[in-house]
Amino acid sequence: MVQSGDLTINLQEREGVAVYQLTGRIDTATSPFAESQLGEMIANSSKLVVLDLKDVNYISSTGLRVLLFISAKVKKLSGKFAVSSLQPN
């Protein structure tokens, strides 16, 4: 588990899939942390990646850019990427 300000990232490996559980906010303040930590963690884990956003209570346009960055990084590594548990609000 890694944490910075209002964002926590926890990695769980499940049957060859790297599931990153994010908790908190992905915004201008936490996006640099999210991008660097997730980028590093993905480079060193399974190429099957799921971002679980069940406990993310806010994501800004800067946070959406982080999701696009992670998607591109996984694709570059010839992996698969998915986002789960998006909240409606």
BELNOR-V256350 format. One record per pair of residues at least 12 apart in sequence whose ideal C-beta (glycine too) atoms are under 7 Angstrom apart, sorted by the first residue. I is the first residue (numbers start at 1). J is the second residue. Records with the same first field share a line. If there is no record, write none. Layout:
I: J  J
This chain:
2: 37
4: 30  33
5: 29  30
6: 24  25  29  30
7: 22  24  25  26  30  33  34
8: 23  24
9: 22  37  38
11: 41  45
13: 46
16: 46  48
17: 46  48  50
18: 45  46  48  49
19: 50  52
20: 38  51  52
21: 52  55
22: 51  52  53  55  56
23: 55  56
24: 56  57
25: 57  58
26: 56  59  60  63  66
27: 58  60  62  63
28: 60  62
31: 62  63  66
34: 66
35: 66  69
38: 70
39: 73
42: 70  73  74
47: 74  77  78  79
48: 79  80
49: 74  79  80  81
50: 82  84
51: 67  70  83
52: 84  85
53: 83  84  85  86  87
54: 85
56: 87
67: 83
